[in-house]
Amino acid sequence: MFEEPDDSLSPAERAADPAQRAKEKSDEFRMHAELAAVFEAVRKFDAQIRPSLDLELARDVQRTMARLDKSKSPGIPVLPEESTAEAARILDLPTTSRLSTNDYHIHRRPGETLIIRWLTADQVDSFYERLQAHFDAALNQYREDERQAHGWKQDPQTLAYLAALDAIKVNMAERYLRPLIRRHKLFVLSTQTVDEMDILHLCELIMGVSAEEVVGRASAPPEPATERDRAWFFRLFSLRGMKQQTEQMCFFTYLQKAQDSFDLE
């Protein structure tokens, strides 16, 4: 889903280039918008935490997501034709395995948590609405904060940066390739990785639940928690596709305590 940074510019050049600085903020807001839209459903849509996901099913989804990710061409989130059957199977698991959509299905062991959430039909519409709303709210607030803090400055660099922020327009559904998925019945997989996700921020602020409910009592940070206690490796796989005329989504999240070691695959 996300573009790679422009490595042709040095860090100093990127910091000095107003357009590049604005783009980096836009990328940051898109990532945060995705996190919020994926994980806010307990607070916003009456989703349930279901910590009894079958181990074999969880590992099947994990392995399949890894294979699908490897099957893509570099930099292209659209899955090749030979991977579409597996993608369709994963998206249809709520039907074939009698699993609820919208909810967070969890399998966990000490130091490791797997979370799967499926969406279909109107739930997909709500996801895209929330995704756009989160991005717009973050961008508009940042624009206002930057203008209040720096708008009095008249140097060209500052004025160019503020203008670049004002020029940002992102259609999140298009970034997620939704129109192409619907028009051409494509299957798309994107990923987001955070080496040290704050597990308390994810659980308490975004999801609105305790960390213990998500990762289990044995893995939840103690009180008071250090930064190390709160740090988890995080990887989100976002799979999208169509079944006949119905949109489907599957979000698979792999969480691993930063000081532990498990094989992602």
KOLVO-651774 format. One record per atom (N, C-alpha, C, O): residue in three letters; x, y, z. Coordinates in pm, whole numbers, plus 50000, padded with zeros to 5 digits. Atoms other than C-alpha are relative to their C-alpha. Example, Ala and Ser with C-alpha at 12.3 -4.5 7.8 and 13.67 -1.06 7.14 Angstrom:
Ala500894988150000Ala512304955050780Ala500905012050000Ala501945011850066Ser499184988149994Ser513674989450714Ser499235010950073Ser499745022050090
//
This chain:
Met500824988050000Met500005000050000Met500845012550000Met500505022249934Phe499224988049981Phe502735024450092Phe501175000549905Phe501784990249875Glu498874998250088Glu505365038749861Glu501304999750079Glu501355003650196Glu498694999849938Glu509025034149937Glu500555014249999Glu500265021749905Pro499414986749999Pro510945065650038Pro500955002049884Pro501524992449832Asp499124996650111Asp512935083549770Asp501444999850049Asp501895009350113Asp498635001549953Asp516465070949836Asp500995008149919Asp502185008449952Ser499074991850079Ser517915093949570Ser500395012850073Ser501365019350036Leu499704988049923Leu517835122249823Leu500714996250129Leu500384986150192Ser499335002149872Ser520195124350118Ser499065004250112Ser498105011650087Pro500844995749888Pro518655128250467Pro499935015150013Pro498865020650043Ala499994985449990Ala519705164750469Ala499145006249892Ala498425016049916Glu500804994750110Glu518115170550129Glu498524997750024Glu497695006449996Arg501415002849972Arg514885153550234Arg499475009550107Arg498355014450096Ala500434991049893Ala514745174650550Ala499825014149948Ala498965021449997Ala500054986450051Ala515315206250348Ala498945001849892Ala498535013149865Asp500964999250110Asp512835198050068Asp498585000750056Asp498114990950113Pro501344998649942Pro509375211450168Pro499024989449949Pro498234984050026Ala500935009850056Ala507515188149931Ala500264986150058Ala499324978750086Gln499675013149944Gln509375157650061Gln499584999150147Gln499074988850191Arg500434999849860Arg508755167650423Arg498494998150011Arg498014990650096Ala501465001249998Ala505045171350351Ala499574985849962Ala498644980450022Lys500335013650041Lys504945137650175Lys500264990150114Lys499464981050136Glu499695009049890Glu506615120650471Glu498945000950110Glu498584990850170Lys501094998649902Lys503965135050705Lys498744993149949Lys498024986750026Ser501165006650058Ser501265122950467Ser500114984850014Ser499134978250050Asp499795014449985Asp502765087850469Asp499794995650145Asp499184985250171Glu500175003149857Glu502875088450849Glu498524999650037Glu498074990650108Phe501424999549968Phe499205098450870Phe499244988449937Phe498264983549994Arg500665011550063Arg498205070950626Arg500214987350081Arg499294979350098Met499725011849919Met499905044650839Met499175000150128Met498614989950167His500784999149876His498225057251156His498514998249972His497794992350053Ala501415001650036Ala494855058950978Ala499654985349981Ala498584980850022Glu500245014350019Glu495175022450878Glu499944992850134Glu499044984750156Leu500025006349867Leu496025011851233Leu498695002750071Leu498074993650128Ala501234996449930Ala493055030751372Ala498794992949939Ala497964987550012Ala501165006150065Ala490585017551114Ala499954984950021Ala498874979150032Val499965014549981Val491724981551160Val499674996150144Val498994986150167Phe500045004649861Phe491824981051540Phe499005007350090Phe498975004750210Glu500914992349915Glu489105005051662Glu498624993750016Glu497764999650081Ala501375005150014Ala486124981951608Ala499334996550133Ala498104996650141Val500625002549870Val485604972851974Val499305012650049Val498195012150102Arg500574987249955Arg485005009552050Arg498925005249907Arg497945011149952Lys500864993450097Lys483225019151729Lys498904991249941Lys497854996249903Phe500945008750072Phe481414988651590Phe499604987650078Phe499204977550020Asp500445010949913Asp480684965951887Asp500674986749969Asp500074976149987Ala499255012350025Ala483334940751783Ala500364993350132Ala500454999850236Gln499645007849883Gln484244913152026Gln501434995049989Gln501934992449880Ile498715006849992Ile487614899952138Ile499714985250021Ile499104981450121Arg500285014449993Arg487484862352072Arg501334992450008Arg501934989549905Pro498655005649980Pro490624846052222Pro500084984949989Pro500944978850051Ser500015014750008Ser489814810052125Ser500214995249856Ser499714984649819Leu499755003950139Leu490994809051763Leu500804987149995Leu501804985650065Asp499325012950015Asp492034773951660Asp501445002049952Asp501695009849860Leu498584998450033Leu495824770451643Leu500284996449855Leu500995003749786Glu499715004350137Glu495854751351314Glu499495010249899Glu500165013149800Leu500544990050091Leu493624777051147Leu500865012750003Leu501155018549899Ala499174987949987Ala495704805951283Ala501324998349926Ala501755007449855Arg498725002350067Arg498954790451158Arg499814998749849Arg500675002749771Asp500295000950143Asp497344782650822Asp499905013949939Asp500485016549833Val500104986250050Val496434819250777Val501375006650001Val501725013749906Gln498674994149990Gln499894829650894Gln500904995449884Gln501525003649817Arg499145005350107Arg501694806750649Arg499525004549863Arg500325007749775Thr500544995950130Thr499354815650363Thr500295014649972Thr500655018149859Met499694985850020Met499804852950415Met501475001849962Met501805009949876Ala498584999150033Ala503574848050408Ala500264995749856Ala501045002049785Arg499845004650138Arg503334828350082Arg499465010249901Arg500095013049799Leu500594989950089Leu501054854149924Leu500915012149989Leu501095017649880Asp499114988550001Asp503414881950024Asp501234997449912Asp501675006249838Lys498825003550081Lys506354863849865Lys499674998549852Lys500564999749767Ser500375002150140Ser504394857549546Ser499885013049921Ser499865012749798Lys500174987150067Lys504034894749468Lys501295004249931Lys502395000449972Ser498844993550059Ser506334913449236Ser500425011550091Ser499565017650155Pro499534989349912Pro508524938649424Pro499285013349973Pro499215017949860Gly500634987050011Gly506654970849493Gly498594999949944Gly497995010549927Ile501345001150059Ile503354957849350Ile499114991950094Ile499384980050115Pro500825007349903Pro500594948349599Pro498994990549938Pro498424982250008Val500965008850066Val498394931049340Val500574985949992Val501714983949949Leu499545013950001Leu498624893249373Leu499944994249859Leu499034997549782Pro500025006350132Pro499504872549065Pro498864989949989Pro498324985450090Glu501125008950026Glu496894850148905Glu500144986750075Glu499164981450126Glu499815013149937Glu498444818549050Glu499775000350152Glu499684989750214Ser500224998949855Ser497904831749406Ser498565003150036Ser498215003450154Thr501354995349970Thr494264841949374Thr499144989550070Thr498304992950152Ala500825010349936Ala492794808349477Ala500274999450150Ala499334998250229Glu499684999949857Glu494654808749809Glu499475012550067Glu498965011950179Ala500534987649943Ala493704845049865Ala498494999050021Ala497985002950126Ala501455001549989Ala490044837249798Ala499634990650114Ala498644992950184Arg500275009549891Arg490184807850040Arg500125006750136Arg499285004550223Ile499824993049873Ile491514829650321Ile498865009850024Ile498345010750135Leu501074990249986Leu488914856550256Leu498664993450030Leu497794999650090Asp501285006949981Asp486124830650265Asp499964991550126Asp498974984550149Leu499985008249879Leu487144814350595Leu498855002850097Leu498404993450163Pro501164998249912Pro484334831250792Pro498814991149961Pro498064986550047Thr501085008850046Thr481904811050576Thr500354985450018Thr499564977650071Thr499635014249998Thr483814778450551Thr500334994850140Thr500174982950167Ser499635004249863Ser484964777950916Ser499075005650106Ser499335004350226Arg501024994749908Arg481934795051072Arg500615009650102Arg500465007850223Leu499394989849915Leu483824824851208Leu499285013349976Leu498885016449864Ser500684987250013Ser482254858551277Ser500895010249930Ser502115010049945Thr499294988650056Thr483234888851074Thr499955011550099Thr499185011250195Asn499884987949917Asn484124922451233Asn500774997750129Asn501505006650173Asp499355002649872Asp485414905751552Asp501504997649984Asp502004995749874Tyr498565002949995Tyr489054900551656Tyr500204985850052Tyr500024983250171His499755013949964His489884863451655His501474998550035His502355001949955Ile498644999749945Ile492984857151864Ile500474986150039Ile499734978450101His499285011449943His495404828851923His501285005550061His501975013549998Arg498824994449934Arg498184835652171Arg500704989350083Arg500114979650128Arg499175007449906Arg500994819952365Arg500935010350060Arg501055021350005Pro499134989949938Pro503474837452598Pro500985006049900Pro501784998949839Gly499074992950088Gly505314863552395Gly499575001149856Gly500265007549777Glu500434999950140Glu503334858552073Glu498485000349992Glu497804992950063Thr501444998950019Thr499844868551960Thr499695001249852Thr500335008949780Leu500504999250137Leu498054862851629Leu498575005050004Leu497744999850079Ile501344994050004Ile494984884051550Ile499504999849857Ile500215003949765Ile500605000050133Ile492664879151254Ile498635006650007Ile497825003850096Arg501294993350009Arg489764901351157Arg499554999949854Arg500305004049765Trp500575000050134Trp487524896550854Trp498895010449990Trp498175012950087Leu501104990850030Leu485174922150698Leu499374995949868Leu500024990349781Thr500695003050125Thr482554917950428Thr498875010049978Thr498305015350074Ala501164992050041Ala479954938450239Ala500005013850067Ala500955021450051Asp500124986749940Asp478774968750442Asp501125003150098Asp501485014750117Gln498884997849908Gln481564963750694Gln501205005849927Gln501955013849983Val498924994550081Val484034971150415Val499755014749972Val500685022849980Asp500344985950021Asp482205003550335Asp500355008250123Asp500955018950113Ser499724992849875Ser482465014050700Ser501495001350023Ser501965011750072Phe498554999449983Phe486165005650706Phe500595011449918Phe501395019249969Tyr499444989650085Tyr486935028350412Tyr499585014050046Tyr500365023450037Glu500444987049947Glu484845056550559Glu500855004150119Glu501275015650129Arg499194997049882Arg486755054350886Arg501455002649963Arg502105011450020Leu498634998150045Leu490095051150708Leu500215014249949Leu501185020849984Gln499894986450053Gln489485083650520Gln499835010350110Gln500555020350113Ala500254990449892Ala488115101250828Ala501225001550091Ala501555012650131His498814999349915His491185092451036His501125007749930His501795016049993Phe498944992950072Phe493555104650766Phe499695014949994Phe500555023250024Asp500374985950014Asp491665137150708Asp500125007450133Asp500615018750137Ala499934993549869Ala491415144751080Ala501445002750041Ala501755013650090Ala498604998249962Ala495135139451139Ala500675010749915Ala501405019249968Leu499384990250089Leu496185159650835Leu499505014050029Leu500305023450037Asn500554986749975Asn493835188650905Asn500505005850132Asn500805017750140Gln499504995249871Gln494915190851269Gln501465004049990Gln501875014150047Tyr498584996750015Tyr498585190251172Tyr500185012849920Tyr501025021149954Arg499944987650077Arg498045217150908Arg499755012150090Arg500495022050086Glu500354988849913Glu496405239351166Glu501095002650103Glu501455014250128Asp498934998349901Asp499105233051427Asp501235006449938Asp501835015449997Glu498824994550066Glu501905240451180Glu499785014549959Glu500705022649968Arg500274986150040Arg500215272051055Arg500035009250121Arg500535020450113Gln499974991749880Gln499735284951408Gln501425001650053Gln501785012350102Ala498644999549946Ala503315276451505Ala500975007549910Ala501895014149958His499004994750093His505085288251189His499465009649896His500215015049815Gly500594991650104Gly502635308550983Gly500515014249999Gly500445021049897Trp499494986249993Trp504165341251103Trp501325001449928Trp501725012549892Lys498714999350068Lys507465332350941Lys499785002849851Lys498834997849790Gln500154996350140Gln507975346650595Gln501134994649912Gln501254998549796Asp498925005350082Asp511005326850480Asp499434990249897Asp498444983449925Pro500535008450109Pro510495307950151Pro499844985350039Pro498894978849997Gln500065014249963Gln511215273850307Gln498744996950079Gln498054987050052Thr501195002249918Thr508455276850566Thr498735001649918Thr497814993449928Leu501194997750082Leu505935291150321Leu499794988649901Leu498654984649875Ala500125011150095Ala506695263550072Ala499514987350071Ala498744979650014Tyr500435011849924Tyr506235237050342Tyr498515000850033Tyr497784991050016Leu501424998349970Leu502865251150450Leu499154998249875Leu498074992449880Ala500725001750127Ala501785252850087Ala499954985349958Ala498944980649907Ala499975014350034Ala502875216750033Ala499034992050086Ala498394982750037Leu500985006749914Leu500805205750333Leu498595002749951Leu497754993649947Asp501344996550048Asp497785224350197Asp499664992649871Asp498494990249842Ala500235006450131Ala498235207149860Ala499744985050010Ala499334978849912Ile500175014549986Ile498035171850002Ile498534996149988Ile497685001450059Lys501345005850015Lys494955153149885Lys500184985049978Lys500794980949878Val499845014550010Val494785115649943Val498634993450010Val497914995250109Asn501205008349996Asn491865093149854Asn500444986250050Asn501084978749977Met499485012249940Met492465064050088Met499474987349931Met500194977449924Ala500525011650072Ala490195040049898Ala500824997549873Ala501094986049838Glu499165001750119Glu492225046549584Glu501394995050039Glu501964986649968Arg498705004949954Arg495465041649780Arg499944985150032Arg500924977950015Tyr500205014149970Tyr494055008149888Tyr499604992049876Tyr499344980049884Leu500345006150130Leu493265000849519Leu498584994649997Leu498294985249923Arg501375005049997Arg489574996449598Arg499305000649864Arg498674990849825Pro500684999850131Pro488295008349257Pro500484989049906Pro499674983149834Leu499475010550088Leu490604984049076Leu499574986150047Leu499284977449965Ile500475012849946Ile489644955449307Ile498574997349955Ile498244986249914Arg501415001750036Arg485964961249233Arg499814998549850Arg498994990649804Arg500195000050145Arg486354967448862Arg500574987449936Arg499954981649846His499295011050067His488804939648778His500054987250083His500714977550043Lys500025011849912Lys488154914949064Lys501424995650038Lys501754983750036Leu498635002949961Leu491764917549177Leu500064995750146Leu499144998150224Phe499685002749860Phe493254904049499Phe501285007850032Phe502265007249958Val498924990849964Val495574928149678Val500444997250143Val499624995050231Leu499445002149866Leu497884923349976Leu501055010750027Leu502025012149952Ser499004990449956Ser499754951050155Ser500384997050144Ser499654990250216Thr499515002749864Thr501774950350476Thr500485012950065Thr500845022649998Gln499444989049919Gln502804973950752Gln500764993750116Gln500244985050185Thr499145005849896Thr505664966150992Thr500505010950094Thr500945021550050Val499464991149898Val506624983251316Val500914991550089Val500444981950151Asp499065008249923Asp509744969951489Asp499715000250149Asp499894990250217Glu500304999049856Glu508704982651833Glu498695007650018Glu498685019650046Met501334994449977Met504974988551859Met499755001150150Met500044991750225Asp500394998449860Asp503795002452193Asp498704992350021Asp497644996749976Ile501165008749988Ile501404974752293Ile498895006650083Ile497715003850061Leu501034993149922Leu499634996752549Leu499285010349915Leu498075012149929His500634990450090His499005023452286His499024992749908His497894997349889Leu500865007550091Leu497584997452046Leu498754995050071Leu497644996650020Cys501125006349931Cys495384980152302Cys499105010250069Cys497895010350049Glu500804991249915Glu494285007552538Glu499455012149925Glu498285015549940Leu500444987850066Leu494125038252316Leu499254997349870Leu498215003449846Ile500665002450129Ile493225024051974Ile498854990050015Ile497744992749969Met501045010249988Met491294992352065Met499025002950113Met497854998950105Gly500874997349887Gly489905004652395Gly499834988350094Gly498824987350163Val500035011549910Val490704972552584Val501354999150070Val502305005950032Ser498725001849931Ser493414961452824Ser500934991349916Ser500494983349834Ala499025008450069Ala496614946052693Ala499814985450038Ala500044976549956Glu500225013849955Glu495794915052898Glu498944993049916Glu499064981149889Glu501055005950082Glu492644909452691Glu500514995849863Glu499974986649801Val499495002850134Val494714909052373Val501144990050004Val501104979949934Val498805008450002Val498074893252455Val500054989950115Val500944981550119Gly500035009549889Gly497134874452773Gly500725005350123Gly501585014050114Arg499434995349873Arg498054878953137Arg501504998050007Arg502215006550059Ala498575002949990Ala501474862753102Ala500865009649920Ala502035011649952Ser499224991450088Ser502554886952829Ser499725014850018Ser500475023149968Ala500344985949983Ala500864919252933Ala501085007350079Ala501665001550171Pro498974992449928Pro503254946653051Pro499645001650147Pro498475003050181Pro500264997849858Pro503634950053428Pro499715014850026Pro499815023249936Glu500194986149959Glu502804981653620Glu501005003350110Glu501074996150209Pro499924991750120Pro504655004053593Pro500804992949891Pro501674984749921Ala499355006650114Ala505814993553245Ala501125008749945Ala500955020849929Thr498904992950066Thr509155003253095Thr499735000249850Thr498834993449800Glu500124999950145Glu509555011452727Glu500244986149943Glu499584982149847Arg499715013550047Arg511024976752681Arg498834990750024Arg498524982249940Asp501175008249971Asp508014960752848Asp498895002349897Asp498154993149862Arg501094996250091Arg505724979052606Arg500304996949854Arg499404997649770Ala499575001350140Ala507694971452288Ala499714986049945Ala500204976149998Trp500305012450070Trp506324944452056Trp500295001749851Trp500005012249794Phe499915000150146Phe507274935651700Phe498584998349945Phe497804990349995Phe501364999750055Phe504184941951486Phe500064999049849Phe500815006449785Arg500145000350145Arg503324931651133Arg498554997349964Arg497944987750010Leu501395000750043Leu499954937050969Leu499944996549852Leu500555003249769Phe500285003750139Phe498864919350649Phe498565004049969Phe497645000150042Ser501354995550038Ser495874935450473Ser499664994049864Ser500184998449762Leu500385007150122Leu494264912450215Leu498605004549959Leu497685004750040Arg501304995350051Arg491434925149994Arg499664992849870Arg500554989349792Gly500425006450124Gly489374909449719Gly498485000049989Gly497795006550067Met501435000650027Met485924901449581Met499564985449990Met500314976849943Lys500675012750025Lys483604871449592Lys498715003449928Lys497775008449988Gln501104995650087Gln481174876449305Gln499915015350011Gln500845022249968Gln500134985549990Gln479884911749381Gln500235005250142Gln499925016750171Thr499834996349859Thr480794912349751Thr501475002250033Thr502314993550007Glu498624997249958Glu483944928849884Glu500314992650129Glu499454991050217Gln499545007049881Gln485954909850142Gln501375005450040Gln502175009549955Met498704995949948Met488894919350364Met500404990550112Met499554985450185Cys499465007749888Cys491134900050600Cys501265007050050Cys502185009549974Phe498834993949936Phe493574916150842Phe500634989650093Phe500014985250190Phe499265009349915Phe496164892750990Phe501135007850067Phe501945014249999Thr498984992849924Thr498364907051265Thr500864990250078Thr500354981650150Tyr499035007949923Tyr501494890951404Tyr500655009350101Tyr501235019550065Leu499394992449891Leu502664904151742Leu500974990950075Leu500644979650109Gln498985007649928Gln505844892651914Gln500695009250099Gln501145020150064Lys499324992149898Lys507304905252238Lys501435002649957Lys502124993449914Ala498734995950060Ala510464924352147Ala501174991850050Ala502114989449973Gln498855007249947Gln512784904552375Gln499914985049976Gln500824977650013Asp500165014250028Asp511434870852259Asp500394997049856Asp500665006149778Ser499595004050135Ser512254851151946Ser499124988649951Ser499154977650006Phe500825010250064Phe509774832451729Phe500135001849849Phe500445012749801Asp499924999750146Asp509754823951359Asp498685005049945Asp497624999349973Leu501214994150055Leu507264845751170Leu499244990249912Leu498024991049902Glu500665009350090Glu506554817550929Glu499854986450065Glu499314977250004
//
